[in-house]
């Protein structure tokens, strides 16, 4: 079967199909759900970071108007642990013991008729503690140190021996701060039990996993649990895990026998739905005089909660970025009394790229070599770990196009030589080799007698445009116009889907949609296989193409018939088919799966007297494989770049080193980029469809963020001579 990519269907800058509902305020987010008889939950949070609960007095709260129940470790049901997932273990269920493991931990939940009643009663719950000394520092003797927690440490060649023989060696330590995801939409969960059947509306990025986790924790079959997330008000990774508040909403609904709603406050978002863990990374790079890398050693230390197993490899990113025969990477975790970390846009890669690309920039000055030339000198033509050819790679083109669009050749190599009035001007750049990730995914496709298509999967759209691009792809694969196809998602009752994260959903889901639509065409061909009235009689999938709502011979478009004609003649109202995608085996296909690649070029202006830092322009050139919707893909890169500016210059979740309390758990004190912080962002796509999968996409949701911080820091050095190795880059670090 072949399809012809038609203007206005795939690749075109089609507007979001969900846009009208969103701008009209009619898109139903989980916080908008209201059910008959619904009650509300408010949470009581710990005011210490470590210790145990010695007293929990709920008497006054229980006597207050509207209160139905107060849940805590004293009366909560025993729950099973959640399952192992693609992203590691599920966070531990709440209220299972009296231990306090971080400031802001939920210690009680109040259920009341009205939200304000629940909130008032929560304030009346009295809690007594036996305090313990919290472990809050990533570096130091206290706190369990976990070595190779992910089983992903790597070593090839002899990095120690090669380093000893290198002509030039650069070694430095780089620090990245803790960031909090802070999506605009506050996370909310609505839960309702009907007998032993559970329905949940949630702000999740992974309905299938939430369904599986809740079923396992509460001891019911997965078929008895339905999770819906039709619209999510942003997430950036914070919706990838089943957090305690979701479990508490389900627990409360079962306890009072009524549907409940639980909406987190902004401070609760800081302690309850994950954060980007901070890191301390040490990198050593050895090179020959001509700039060839001879050895890389990268060790990363990151934080993890006391009773969690969050998975976020950092150092391993250095194993595949450049051609180097001798590489050692090592990840470690320090257990602290902090809230559970979780994924935040470009998890692991954001921190790792800052360290690696800053170190390469530093090495370029030691070698007296242009930073771009040094990266090109060490370009990995084949995948360094496997030794296999990439399934696709246009990083060299990213560098070349980016340098041309940015005007890199105009860069004066001397430190502090470029000025714009009182402002010092710096040019910096960084490369990005983003990881490849894809897992099993399923989809279902239907064509009705009226000739319209309906394709669906349990996937979620967190604002990235999945509704739109999958509708475009489905229309293209079925030979229909956009307005003839409906794509639906966000429901665990639909075919299984992985999470919207890791830049892997578009690939996995797109390939599953491709398989489902192809199988649907086969189903139509089987229907007319012995139909003497059909010009498609006896045709196989390889004999036909689809367009204009018809299946026809590839060689002669006149020989064919419409979906409607086939269904009508055979007395059918519809035909449906399922499809699935699986990740390819690199050794089996003889290629190394390639993620997205990118090059970042940044201009910064620094006021040396006031320490002000401005970023007037950023050029991003991206190899994202086949781009299904250039308008939405460009929007993803722009948004990720803005996130990268926040990572570099503004965002820092500050924890009081004595109490463990987050000191800036609100959007007034936690700084994020606003319009005035953003200059010109130029985005260009290069490369070809990836040859590993039928759809040829790579995913661009995250590749726009890594590289931004390193390029900014490198540009700051070029402008000022100040080498910043700790994020965020603050005013005091830049003042002379």
C-alpha positions in Angstrom: 0.0 0.0 0.0 1.2 3.5 -0.8 0.0 6.9 0.1 0.8 10.2 -1.4 1.7 12.9 1.0 -0.7 15.7 0.1 -0.4 19.4 0.7 -2.4 20.3 3.8 -2.2 16.8 5.3 1.3 15.7 6.4 4.2 18.1 6.9 2.1 21.2 6.5 1.7 23.7 9.3 -1.8 22.7 10.2 -3.4 24.6 13.1 -4.0 22.6 16.3 -7.3 20.7 15.9 -7.8 21.2 19.7 -7.1 24.9 19.5 -10.7 26.2 19.2 -11.8 24.3 22.3 -8.8 25.5 24.3 -9.1 29.2 23.4 -12.9 29.0 24.0 -12.3 27.6 27.5 -14.3 24.5 26.6 -11.5 21.9 26.7 -12.3 19.7 29.8 -9.2 19.4 32.0 -9.3 17.1 35.0 -9.8 20.1 37.3 -13.0 21.0 35.2 -14.7 17.6 35.8 -17.7 17.7 38.1 -19.7 14.6 38.9 -23.1 14.3 40.8 -22.5 14.1 44.5 -18.8 15.0 44.2 -16.9 15.9 47.4 -13.4 17.4 47.9 -10.1 16.5 49.4 -7.6 18.8 51.1 -4.1 17.7 52.2 -2.2 18.1 55.4 1.6 18.4 54.8 4.5 17.7 57.1 6.3 20.7 58.6 9.5 18.7 59.2 11.8 17.0 56.8 12.8 13.9 58.8 11.4 12.0 61.7 8.2 10.3 62.6 4.6 11.2 63.5 4.0 10.8 67.2 0.5 12.5 67.5 -2.2 13.1 64.9 -5.2 14.8 66.4 -8.1 14.9 63.9 -10.9 15.4 66.5 -11.5 19.1 65.8 -11.3 18.6 62.0 -13.8 15.8 62.1 -16.3 17.9 64.0 -16.2 20.8 61.4 -19.1 21.4 59.0 -19.1 19.2 55.9 -16.3 16.9 56.9 -16.9 13.3 55.9 -13.5 11.7 56.8 -9.9 12.3 57.7 -7.4 9.8 56.4 -3.9 9.1 57.6 -1.5 6.3 58.3 -3.8 5.5 61.3 -6.8 4.4 59.3 -5.7 4.1 55.6 -6.0 0.7 53.9 -2.8 -1.2 53.3 -1.9 -0.9 49.6 0.3 -3.0 47.4 3.4 -1.4 45.8 3.0 -0.1 42.3 4.5 -1.9 39.3 7.9 -1.5 37.6 7.5 0.7 34.6 9.5 1.8 31.6 10.7 4.7 33.7 11.5 2.7 36.8 9.5 1.9 40.0 6.3 3.6 40.9 6.6 6.1 43.8 5.6 4.4 47.1 1.9 4.6 48.1 1.1 7.2 50.8 0.0 6.7 54.4 1.6 3.3 54.9 3.7 4.2 58.0 4.4 7.0 60.4 7.8 8.0 59.0 8.4 11.5 57.6 10.9 11.6 54.7 10.6 15.1 53.4 9.2 18.5 54.2 5.7 18.8 52.7 5.0 15.1 52.8 1.3 14.3 53.0 0.4 13.2 56.5 -3.4 13.4 56.4 -6.2 14.0 53.9 -9.5 15.6 54.7 -12.6 14.8 52.7 -15.5 17.3 52.9 -18.6 18.4 51.0 -17.0 21.6 49.8 -13.4 22.5 48.9 -13.3 25.3 51.3 -14.6 23.1 54.1 -11.9 20.5 53.4 -9.2 23.2 53.4 -10.4 24.7 56.7 -10.5 21.3 58.3 -7.1 20.4 57.1 -5.7 23.4 58.9 -7.3 22.1 62.1 -5.5 18.8 62.1 -2.8 18.8 64.8 0.3 16.8 64.2 3.2 16.1 66.6 6.6 14.8 65.5 9.7 13.2 66.8 12.3 15.1 64.8 15.4 13.6 63.2 18.3 15.4 61.6 17.5 15.7 57.9 20.1 14.8 55.2 19.9 17.6 52.7 23.3 18.1 51.0 24.2 16.3 47.8 27.9 16.3 48.8 29.0 15.1 52.1 29.4 12.0 54.3 25.7 11.7 55.2 23.1 10.1 53.0 23.3 6.7 51.3 25.4 6.7 48.2 24.1 4.5 45.4 26.6 3.5 42.7 25.4 2.6 39.2 21.8 2.6 40.3 20.5 2.1 36.7 22.9 -0.5 35.6 24.0 1.9 32.8 27.6 2.7 33.6 29.7 2.2 30.6 33.4 1.7 29.7 35.0 1.2 26.3 38.7 1.1 25.7 41.1 2.3 28.4 40.2 5.8 29.5 42.7 6.0 32.3 45.6 4.9 30.2 44.7 7.0 27.2 44.2 10.1 29.5 47.7 9.6 30.8 49.1 9.8 27.3 47.0 12.7 26.1 48.7 15.9 24.9 46.1 18.2 26.6 43.7 17.3 29.5 40.8 19.4 30.7 39.1 18.5 34.0 36.4 20.5 35.8 33.3 20.0 38.0 29.9 21.4 36.9 26.8 21.9 39.0 23.2 22.1 37.9 20.5 23.3 40.2 17.2 21.7 41.1 14.3 22.8 38.8 10.6 22.3 39.2 8.4 21.6 36.2 5.6 24.1 37.0 3.0 23.5 34.3 0.4 26.1 34.1 -2.4 23.7 34.9 -2.5 22.6 38.6 -2.7 18.9 38.8 -6.1 17.5 39.7 -7.6 14.1 40.1 -11.3 13.1 40.1 -12.0 9.5 41.3 -15.3 7.6 41.4 -16.0 4.0 42.5 -19.0 2.2 41.1 -19.0 -1.0 43.0 -15.6 -2.5 42.2 -15.1 -0.4 39.1 -13.0 2.7 39.3 -13.1 5.8 37.0 -10.3 8.4 37.3 -9.9 11.7 35.5 -6.3 12.8 35.9 -3.6 15.2 34.7 -1.4 12.3 33.6 1.0 11.8 30.7 0.4 8.1 30.7 -3.2 6.7 31.1 -2.2 3.1 30.6 0.4 3.2 33.5 -2.0 5.0 35.8 -4.6 2.4 35.1 -2.2 -0.5 35.8 -0.7 1.2 38.9 -4.1 1.9 40.6 -5.4 -1.6 39.8 -2.3 -3.2 41.4 -2.3 -0.9 44.4 -6.1 -1.4 45.2 -6.2 -5.1 44.2 -8.7 -4.9 41.3 -8.4 -6.1 37.7 -7.0 -3.6 35.2 -10.2 -4.1 33.2 -12.1 -2.5 36.2 -10.1 0.7 36.1 -10.6 3.5 33.5 -8.3 6.5 33.4 -9.1 9.5 31.3 -6.8 12.5 30.4 -8.3 14.1 27.4 -6.5 17.4 28.0 -3.5 18.1 30.3 -2.6 21.7 31.2 1.1 21.1 30.6 3.4 18.7 32.4 7.0 18.8 31.1 7.5 15.3 32.6 5.7 15.9 35.9 2.8 13.7 34.8 4.8 10.6 34.0 4.5 9.0 37.5 1.5 8.1 39.6 2.0 10.5 42.5 0.6 10.1 46.0 -2.2 12.6 45.5 -3.7 10.4 42.8 -3.7 7.4 45.1 -5.2 9.5 47.9 -8.1 10.6 45.7 -8.9 7.0 44.9 -8.6 6.0 48.5 -10.9 8.8 49.6 -13.5 8.0 47.0 -13.6 4.4 48.2 -13.7 5.5 51.9 -16.7 7.8 51.6 -18.5 6.0 48.7 -18.8 9.2 46.6 -16.8 10.7 43.8 -14.0 13.1 45.0 -11.9 15.8 43.5 -8.4 16.7 44.7 -6.7 19.8 43.2 -3.1 20.5 44.2 -2.1 24.0 45.2 0.9 25.6 43.6 3.1 25.0 46.8 1.9 21.4 46.7 3.0 21.2 43.0 6.6 21.9 44.3 6.6 19.0 46.7 4.2 16.5 45.2 4.8 15.9 41.5 8.6 15.6 41.0 11.4 17.9 40.0 14.6 17.9 38.1 17.3 16.6 40.4 20.4 18.7 40.8 23.7 17.2 39.9 27.4 17.5 40.5 29.4 16.3 37.5 33.1 15.9 37.0 34.4 15.6 33.4 37.9 14.9 32.1 38.6 15.1 28.4 42.0 14.2 26.9 42.9 15.3 23.4 45.8 15.2 21.0 47.3 18.5 19.8 45.2 18.4 16.6 42.0 18.2 18.7 41.1 14.6 18.4 39.6 13.2 21.6 41.5 10.3 23.0 39.6 9.8 26.3 36.5 11.0 28.1 35.7 10.3 31.8 32.3 11.6 33.0 31.0 11.0 36.6 27.7 12.4 37.7 26.2 12.6 41.2 22.5 13.4 41.5 19.9 13.4 44.3 17.1 10.9 45.0 14.4 10.7 47.7 14.9 8.4 50.8 12.4 5.8 49.7 12.3 6.2 45.9 14.1 4.7 42.9 13.8 7.5 40.4 15.7 6.7 37.2 17.5 9.4 35.4 20.9 8.5 33.9 23.1 11.5 33.4 26.7 10.6 32.6 25.8 7.9 30.1 24.9 10.7 27.6 28.7 11.2 27.0 29.1 7.6 25.8 27.5 8.3 22.4 27.9 12.0 21.7 31.4 12.0 20.0 33.9 9.7 18.4 36.3 8.8 21.1 37.9 5.3 21.5 38.2 5.5 25.3 35.2 6.5 27.4 34.1 5.8 30.9 30.8 7.0 32.4 29.5 6.6 35.9 26.3 7.6 37.6 25.7 7.8 41.3 22.8 8.9 43.5 22.7 10.4 47.0 19.6 9.8 49.1 18.3 12.9 50.8 15.2 14.0 52.7 13.6 15.6 49.7 10.5 15.1 47.7 10.7 12.4 45.0 12.4 13.7 41.9 10.9 12.9 38.5 11.4 13.6 34.8 11.6 17.2 33.6 11.9 18.1 30.0 15.1 16.4 28.6 15.7 14.5 31.9 19.4 13.7 32.4 20.3 15.1 29.0 19.8 18.7 30.1 22.2 18.3 33.0 24.7 16.1 31.1 24.8 18.3 28.0 25.6 21.4 30.1 28.7 19.7 31.6 29.9 18.0 28.4 29.4 20.9 26.0 30.9 23.4 28.5 34.0 21.1 29.0 34.4 20.9 25.2 34.3 24.6 24.9 36.9 25.0 27.6 39.1 22.4 25.8 38.8 24.4 22.6 40.5 27.4 24.3 43.3 25.2 25.7 43.9 23.9 22.1 43.5 27.4 20.6 40.9 25.9 18.3 37.5 27.1 17.1 34.8 25.5 19.3 32.8 24.5 16.2 35.9 23.0 14.5 36.6 21.0 17.6 33.2 19.4 17.5 33.4 18.7 13.8 36.9 17.1 14.3 35.3 14.6 16.7 32.1 14.0 14.8 30.7 10.5 15.4 30.1 9.1 11.9 29.0 5.8 13.4 27.3 5.1 16.7 30.3 4.9 19.2 29.0 2.2 21.5 27.6 -0.2 18.9 30.0 0.6 16.0 26.9 0.5 13.7 25.9 3.2 11.1 23.2 5.6 12.4 19.7 5.1 11.1 20.0 8.7 10.2 22.2 11.6 11.3 22.4 15.2 10.0 24.2 16.8 12.9 27.0 18.0 10.6 24.4 19.8 8.5 22.9 21.2 11.8 26.4 22.7 12.5 26.9 24.0 9.0 23.4 25.5 8.5 23.4 26.9 12.1 26.8 28.6 11.7 25.7 30.2 8.4 22.3 31.5 9.8 23.9 32.7 13.0 26.9 34.4 11.4 29.5 32.4 13.4 32.3 33.4 11.0 31.9 37.0 12.3 32.9 35.9 15.7 36.1 37.5 17.0 37.9 34.7 18.8 39.5 37.1 21.4 37.8 37.1 24.8 35.9 40.3 25.5 36.7 41.8 22.1 33.1 42.2 20.9 31.0 45.1 22.2 27.7 46.8 21.7 28.0 50.1 23.5 28.5 49.3 27.2 27.4 45.7 26.7 30.0 42.9 26.3 29.0 40.6 23.4 29.7 36.9 23.3 29.0 34.1 20.9 28.7 30.5 22.1 27.5 27.2 20.7 26.8 23.6 21.6 25.9 20.4 20.0 23.1 18.0 21.0 22.9 14.3 20.4 19.6 13.3 22.0 18.9 9.8 23.0 16.7 7.4 21.0 13.7 6.0 22.9 10.8 3.9 21.7 8.6 1.2 23.2 5.6 -0.9 22.3 2.5 1.0 21.3 -1.0 0.0 20.0 -3.7 1.8 17.9 -7.0 1.0 16.4 -8.4 2.3 13.1 -12.0 2.3 11.8 -13.7 3.5 8.6 -17.5 4.0 8.8 -20.0 3.5 6.0 -20.2 7.3 5.6 -16.5 7.1 4.5 -15.1 8.8 7.6 -12.2 7.5 9.7 -11.8 7.1 13.4 -8.3 6.3 14.9 -7.5 6.1 18.6 -5.0 5.1 21.2 -4.6 5.6 25.0 -1.9 8.1 24.4 -2.1 11.6 25.9 -1.6 15.1 24.4 0.1 17.3 26.9 0.1 20.3 24.6 2.6 19.0 22.1 0.1 18.5 19.3 -0.5 14.8 19.3 -4.2 15.2 18.5 -3.2 17.2 15.4 -0.2 15.3 14.0 -1.9 11.9 14.5 -5.0 13.1 12.7 -2.8 14.3 9.9 -1.0 11.0 9.7 -4.2 9.0 9.9 -5.8 11.0 7.1 -2.7 10.5 4.9 -2.5 6.8 5.6 -6.3 6.3 4.8 -6.3 8.6 1.8 -8.8 10.9 3.4 -9.0 14.7 4.0 -8.4 16.1 7.5 -12.0 16.8 8.1 -12.9 13.2 7.3 -10.8 11.8 10.1 -11.2 11.9 13.9 -8.3 11.0 16.2 -9.0 10.3 19.8 -6.8 9.6 22.8 -6.4 10.0 26.5 -8.5 7.0 27.7 -7.0 3.8 29.1 -9.9 1.8 27.6 -8.3 2.5 24.2 -5.4 0.5 22.9 -2.3 0.6 25.1 0.1 3.4 24.7 3.4 4.5 26.3 3.8 7.8 28.0 4.0 11.2 26.3 7.6 11.7 27.1 11.1 10.9 26.2 10.5 12.3 22.7 9.3 8.8 21.9 5.5 9.0 21.6 5.3 10.4 18.1 7.5 7.6 16.8 5.9 4.8 18.7 2.3 6.0 18.2 2.9 7.0 14.6 4.2 3.6 13.8 1.3 1.9 15.6 -1.1 4.2 13.6 0.7 3.2 10.4 0.3 -0.5 11.3 -3.4 -0.1 12.2 -4.3 1.8 9.0 -2.3 -0.7 6.9 -4.1 -3.6 8.6 -7.4 -1.8 8.0 -6.7 -1.6 4.3 -5.9 -5.3 4.3 -9.2 -5.9 6.0 -11.0 -4.1 3.2 -9.1 -6.2 0.6 -9.9 -9.4 2.4 -13.6 -8.3 2.3 -13.5 -8.1 -1.5 -11.1 -10.9 -2.1 -13.7 -13.1 -3.7 -16.1 -10.3 -4.8 -16.5 -10.4 -8.5 -18.1 -7.0 -8.5 -15.0 -5.4 -7.1 -12.1 -4.1 -9.3 -9.9 -4.9 -6.2 -10.7 -8.6 -6.2 -7.5 -10.6 -5.5 -5.4 -7.5 -4.8 -2.8 -7.6 -2.0 -1.7 -4.6 0.1 1.4 -4.1 -2.1 -0.8 -3.8 -5.2 -2.8 -0.8 -4.1 -2.7 2.8 -3.0 -5.3 5.0 -1.2 -6.5 8.5 -2.0 -9.7 10.4 -2.2 -11.5 7.9 0.1 -10.8 5.1 -2.3 -8.5 2.1 -2.6 -7.2 1.7 -6.1 -4.5 -0.1 -8.1 -1.2 1.6 -7.9 -0.7 1.3 -11.6 -4.1 2.6 -12.6 -6.0 4.9 -10.3 -9.2 4.3 -12.3 -9.3 0.7 -11.1 -10.6 1.0 -7.6 -13.6 1.8 -5.3 -14.4 3.7 -2.3 -14.6 2.5 1.3 -18.3 3.5 1.3 -19.0 1.3 -1.7 -17.3 -1.7 -0.2 -19.1 -1.4 3.1 -22.5 -0.7 1.5 -22.3 -3.6 -0.9 -21.3 -6.0 1.9 -23.9 -4.8 4.4 -21.4 -3.5 6.9 -21.6 -0.4 9.0 -17.8 -0.3 9.6 -14.5 -2.1 9.5 -11.9 -1.9 12.2 -8.4 -3.1 12.6 -5.7 -3.0 15.3 -2.0 -2.3 14.8 1.1 -2.2 17.0 4.6 -1.0 16.9 7.7 -2.5 18.5 11.1 -1.0 19.0 13.7 -2.4 16.5 16.7 -4.4 17.5 19.9 -2.6 16.4 21.8 -5.8 15.8 19.0 -7.3 13.8 18.5 -4.3 11.5 22.2 -3.5 11.3 21.7 0.1 12.3 21.9 2.2 15.5 18.6 3.9 16.2 19.2 7.6 16.0 17.5 10.2 18.2 17.2 13.8 17.3 20.3 16.0 16.8 20.7 19.7 17.0 23.1 22.6 17.1 22.6 25.7 19.2 24.2 29.1 18.5 23.7 31.9 21.0 24.5 35.6 21.3 24.7 37.1 24.8 25.1 40.6 26.0 26.5 41.2 29.5 26.6 44.5 31.4 29.9 44.2 33.3 29.0 46.7 36.0 25.5 45.5 36.8 26.0 41.8 36.0 22.9 41.8 33.7 22.7 39.0 31.2 20.6 39.2 28.0 20.1 36.7 25.2 19.1 38.7 22.1 19.1 35.7 19.7 19.4 32.0 19.5 19.7 29.9 16.4 18.5 26.2 16.7 19.0 23.8 13.8 17.4 20.4 14.3 17.5 17.0 12.7 14.2 15.6 13.8 13.7 13.1 11.0 10.4 13.4 9.2 8.5 16.4 10.4 4.7 15.7 10.5 3.7 19.3 11.2 6.4 21.9 10.8 4.4 24.6 12.6 3.9 22.5 15.7 7.4 21.1 15.6 8.9 24.6 15.4 6.6 25.6 18.4 8.1 22.7 20.3 11.7 23.8 19.7 10.8 27.4 20.6 9.2 26.3 23.9 12.0 24.0 24.8 14.5 26.8 24.0 12.7 29.1 26.4 12.9 26.3 29.0 16.6 26.1 28.3 16.9 29.8 29.0 15.2 29.2 32.3 17.5 26.3 33.1 20.5 28.5 32.3 19.6 31.8 33.9 16.6 31.7 36.2 15.2 28.5 37.5 16.4 27.3 40.9 14.3 25.5 43.5 15.8 26.7 46.8 15.7 24.3 49.8 16.4 25.7 53.2 19.5 23.8 54.2 18.4 23.5 57.9 14.7 22.6 57.6 14.3 21.1 54.2 11.5 23.5 53.4 11.3 24.7 49.8 11.7 28.5 50.2 10.4 29.6 46.9 7.4 27.3 46.2 5.4 29.8 44.3 5.5 31.5 40.9 6.3 34.8 42.5 9.7 33.6 43.9 10.5 30.8 41.5 11.7 32.6 38.4 10.8 31.4 34.9 11.4 33.2 31.6 8.8 35.8 30.5 8.5 37.7 27.2 11.0 40.3 28.2 13.7 37.6 28.7 13.3 36.1 25.2 14.9 37.5 22.1 14.8 36.2 18.6 14.6 32.4 18.3 15.4 31.1 14.9 14.5 27.4 14.2 15.4 25.4 11.1 14.9 21.7 10.4 17.3 19.7 8.3 17.8 16.0 7.6 15.7 13.2 6.1 13.1 10.8 7.4 14.7 8.2 9.6 15.0 4.9 7.8 14.5 2.7 10.8 10.7 3.0 10.9 7.9 3.4 8.4 6.9 6.8 9.5 10.4 8.2 9.8 10.0 10.5 12.8 12.3 11.0 15.7 10.5 13.3 18.1 11.4 16.9 18.8 9.7 17.6 22.1 12.9 17.7 24.1 15.9 18.2 21.8 15.4 22.0 21.9 16.3 22.3 25.6 19.7 20.6 25.9 22.5 22.7 24.5 20.8 26.0 25.4 22.4 26.3 28.8 25.9 25.3 27.6 25.8 27.6 24.6 24.8 30.5 26.9 27.5 29.7 29.4 30.0 29.4 26.6 28.9 32.7 25.1 29.3 34.3 28.6 32.9 33.2 28.7 33.6 34.5 25.2 32.1 37.9 26.3 33.6 38.2 29.8 36.3 35.7 30.4 34.3 34.3 33.3 33.8 30.6 33.1 30.5 29.7 34.8 30.3 26.1 35.8 27.2 26.2 38.0 23.5 26.8 37.0 21.7 29.1 37.1 24.0 31.9 36.0 23.3 34.6 38.5 24.0 38.3 38.6 26.6 38.0 41.3 28.6 35.6 39.2 28.9 38.1 36.4 29.7 41.3 38.3 33.3 42.5 38.0 
